[in-house]
Amino acid sequence: MMFVVVAALCSVLVSVLLKLAKRADIAIDQAVAWNYVTTTALTLFTLQPSANVLQHAGVLWLVFAALGVLLPTIFLALAASVRHAGIVRSDAAQRLSLLIPLLAAFTLFGETPAPLKLVGCALGLLALLAMVWRTSPQAQPQWRWPLLVFFGFGVIDVLFKRIAAAGIPLGSSLAAVFSLALLVAFLIVWKKRNPLTLRSALAGLLLGLFNFSNILFYLKAHRALPEHPALVFASMNLGVVTLGTAVGVLAFRERLSRINALGVLLALLAIFLLTRA
């Protein structure tokens, strides 16, 4: 389970870096762009993908293009969510995004849901509402960021599942998507016309290292426990929510109302039920 622990730690470290970016005078858009330099390079070096399979991707290139646009834009939304709503809510919203592909399977693809999955979905939606609940009118606009993270990562998950279902190897799909995301991210930087800074570039390269390590060690965990995919999936998601909550509350003094705290607990229970069903 050490691979799961490292993967969860790297996932939370991504949020920590995003949280520290403003006070460290790091341009988030530039850091996100340089992040894809690292993830693309490490994908090519570590997974050694073959480009030949992509020549027969056909209509799936529309999916690749969609992911190339969504990855950097939702990453920027995650950064805004961490900054405005905090690590606790942002990490939980990102992990609850697993509800989107499940709901898509039930409503669009005719999959018959197990009772536990229905209960898990209901609890997950309640958890999301509880986590973004604000009593102060001044804080109300902050909800949109965790909600955007929830829906954005959910759609990304659905698109990646579509690619996987077509039989395209993960390494090849990641290399293609990261390369497209890199181009889109630097286009966003170019449109802002702000000068590139070495500080933002170095932060982005480190961000990419944690981002890729999260993916790599998660894959290693699945390979180490091939007969227990649900255990790996549950441990990863529960670990990120738990660790993210601890870091957000203890290290950054993020304040949670009783309703927000109940939302975090409901998120943990929902993830547990969804992976047990």
C-alpha positions in Angstrom: 0.0 0.0 0.0 3.0 2.3 0.1 2.4 3.2 -3.6 -1.1 4.4 -2.6 0.3 6.5 0.2 2.9 8.2 -2.1 0.2 8.8 -4.8 -2.2 10.4 -2.3 0.7 12.5 -0.8 1.6 13.8 -4.2 -2.0 14.6 -5.0 -2.3 16.7 -1.8 1.1 18.3 -2.5 -0.3 19.6 -5.8 -3.0 21.4 -3.8 -0.4 22.7 -1.3 1.7 24.2 -4.1 -1.4 25.9 -5.6 -2.3 27.2 -2.2 1.2 28.7 -1.7 1.4 30.1 -5.2 0.0 33.6 -4.5 2.1 34.3 -1.4 5.2 33.1 -3.3 4.4 35.5 -6.2 4.0 32.6 -8.6 1.9 33.1 -11.8 -0.6 30.2 -11.7 -1.2 30.2 -15.5 2.6 29.9 -16.1 3.1 27.2 -13.4 0.3 25.2 -15.0 1.8 25.5 -18.4 5.3 24.4 -17.2 3.7 21.6 -15.3 2.7 20.0 -18.6 6.3 20.3 -19.8 7.3 18.0 -16.9 4.3 15.6 -17.3 4.8 15.2 -21.0 8.6 14.6 -20.7 8.1 12.1 -17.8 5.4 10.3 -19.7 7.6 9.9 -22.7 10.6 8.8 -20.6 8.9 6.6 -18.0 6.0 5.0 -19.9 7.7 5.0 -23.4 4.5 5.2 -25.3 4.1 4.2 -28.9 2.9 6.8 -31.4 1.7 4.2 -33.9 -1.5 3.4 -32.1 -2.6 7.0 -32.3 -2.5 6.9 -36.1 -5.7 4.8 -35.9 -7.5 6.9 -33.2 -9.9 8.3 -35.8 -12.8 10.2 -34.3 -11.2 9.8 -30.9 -9.0 12.8 -31.8 -12.0 14.9 -30.9 -11.9 13.4 -27.4 -8.1 14.1 -27.2 -8.7 17.7 -28.3 -11.4 18.1 -25.7 -9.1 16.7 -23.0 -6.3 19.0 -24.2 -8.5 22.0 -23.6 -10.1 20.7 -20.4 -7.0 19.7 -18.5 -5.3 23.1 -18.3 -8.6 25.0 -17.8 -9.8 22.8 -15.0 -6.4 22.8 -13.5 -6.7 26.6 -13.3 -10.2 26.2 -11.8 -8.6 23.8 -9.2 -6.1 26.5 -8.4 -8.8 29.1 -7.9 -10.8 26.6 -5.8 -7.8 26.0 -3.5 -7.2 29.7 -3.2 -10.8 30.7 -2.5 -12.5 27.7 -1.0 -9.5 25.9 0.5 -7.7 22.6 0.2 -10.3 20.6 2.1 -13.2 21.4 -0.1 -11.2 21.4 -3.3 -9.7 17.9 -2.8 -13.0 16.4 -1.7 -14.8 17.9 -4.7 -12.1 16.5 -7.0 -12.5 13.0 -5.5 -16.3 13.1 -5.5 -16.1 13.8 -9.3 -16.2 10.0 -9.6 -20.0 10.5 -9.3 -20.1 12.0 -12.8 -19.0 8.8 -14.8 -21.2 6.7 -12.5 -24.3 8.9 -13.2 -23.4 8.9 -16.9 -23.3 5.1 -16.9 -26.7 4.9 -15.2 -28.5 7.6 -17.3 -26.7 7.4 -20.7 -25.4 3.9 -21.1 -28.2 1.9 -19.4 -26.1 0.3 -16.6 -28.2 -1.1 -13.8 -27.0 0.5 -10.5 -26.5 -1.6 -7.4 -28.3 -0.4 -4.3 -25.1 0.6 -2.6 -24.0 2.7 -5.5 -27.3 4.5 -5.5 -26.9 5.3 -1.8 -23.3 6.3 -2.4 -24.3 8.7 -5.2 -27.0 10.3 -3.0 -24.6 10.7 -0.1 -21.9 12.1 -2.5 -24.3 14.8 -3.8 -25.3 15.7 -0.2 -21.6 15.8 0.7 -20.9 18.2 -2.2 -23.8 20.5 -1.2 -22.7 20.4 2.5 -19.0 21.2 1.7 -19.9 24.3 -0.4 -22.5 25.6 2.0 -21.9 29.1 3.1 -24.0 31.2 5.5 -22.2 34.5 4.7 -23.5 36.2 1.6 -20.0 37.6 0.9 -18.7 34.0 0.6 -21.4 32.7 -1.7 -19.4 33.1 -4.9 -16.8 30.7 -3.6 -19.0 27.7 -4.2 -18.6 27.9 -7.9 -15.0 26.8 -7.8 -15.4 23.5 -6.0 -18.5 22.8 -8.1 -16.5 23.5 -11.3 -13.8 21.2 -10.1 -16.4 18.5 -9.4 -18.0 18.7 -12.8 -14.7 19.4 -14.7 -12.8 16.4 -13.3 -15.9 14.2 -13.7 -16.1 15.0 -17.5 -12.3 14.5 -17.8 -12.8 11.0 -16.2 -15.6 10.2 -18.6 -13.4 11.2 -21.6 -10.5 9.1 -20.4 -12.7 6.1 -19.9 -13.9 6.6 -23.5 -10.3 6.4 -24.7 -9.6 3.4 -22.6 -12.6 1.6 -23.9 -11.3 2.0 -27.4 -8.2 0.0 -26.4 -5.6 2.9 -26.7 -2.8 2.3 -24.2 -2.6 4.6 -21.2 0.9 5.8 -22.0 0.0 6.8 -25.6 -3.2 8.6 -24.5 -1.4 10.5 -21.7 1.4 11.5 -24.0 -1.0 12.9 -26.6 -3.3 14.6 -24.1 -0.4 16.2 -22.1 1.1 17.5 -25.3 -2.1 19.1 -26.4 -2.7 20.5 -22.9 0.8 22.0 -23.0 0.0 23.9 -26.2 -3.3 25.1 -24.8 -1.8 26.1 -21.5 1.0 28.2 -23.1 -1.6 29.7 -25.4 -3.4 30.9 -22.3 -0.2 32.4 -21.0 0.5 34.1 -24.3 -3.0 35.7 -24.4 -2.4 37.2 -20.9 0.8 38.9 -22.3 2.5 38.7 -18.9 6.3 38.2 -18.9 7.5 34.7 -18.1 9.3 34.4 -14.8 11.9 31.9 -13.7 10.1 31.5 -10.3 6.9 30.4 -12.0 8.7 28.1 -14.4 10.5 26.3 -11.5 7.3 26.0 -9.5 5.5 24.6 -12.6 8.2 22.0 -13.2 7.9 20.9 -9.5 4.1 20.9 -9.8 4.4 18.7 -12.8 6.7 16.3 -10.9 4.0 15.9 -8.2 1.2 15.7 -10.7 2.9 12.9 -12.7 4.1 11.1 -9.6 0.5 10.9 -8.4 -0.5 9.2 -11.7 2.6 6.9 -11.8 2.4 5.6 -8.2 -1.4 5.1 -8.5 -0.7 2.9 -11.6 2.1 1.1 -9.6 -0.4 0.4 -6.8 -2.8 -1.2 -9.3 0.0 -3.3 -10.7 1.1 -4.4 -7.2 -2.5 -5.4 -6.3 -4.0 -6.5 -9.6 -6.7 -8.6 -7.9 -7.9 -5.7 -5.6 -8.6 -2.7 -7.9 -11.5 -1.5 -5.6 -9.2 -1.5 -2.6 -6.6 0.7 -4.4 -9.3 3.0 -5.7 -11.0 3.4 -2.3 -7.7 3.8 -0.5 -6.5 6.5 -2.9 -9.6 8.6 -2.8 -10.2 8.2 0.9 -6.5 8.9 1.6 -6.6 12.2 -0.5 -9.7 13.5 1.3 -8.4 12.6 4.7 -4.9 13.9 4.2 -6.2 17.0 2.4 -8.5 17.7 5.3 -5.7 17.3 7.8 -3.3 19.6 5.9 -6.0 22.2 5.2 -7.2 22.5 8.8 -3.9 22.0 10.6 -1.4 23.7 8.3 -3.5 26.4 6.7 -6.1 26.9 9.4 -9.0 26.5 7.0 -12.3 27.0 8.8 -15.1 24.5 8.4 -18.6 25.0 9.7 -20.4 22.0 11.2 -22.2 21.6 7.9 -18.9 21.7 6.0 -17.3 19.1 8.3 -20.4 16.9 7.9 -19.9 17.2 4.2 -16.3 15.9 4.5 -17.6 12.9 6.5 -20.3 12.2 4.0 -17.8 12.3 1.2 -15.7 9.7 2.9 -18.7 7.5 3.5 -19.9 8.0 -0.1 -16.5 7.0 -1.6 -16.4 4.0 0.7 -19.8 2.8 -0.5 -19.2 3.5 -4.1 -16.0 1.4 -4.1 -17.6 -1.4 -2.2 -20.6 -1.8 -4.5 
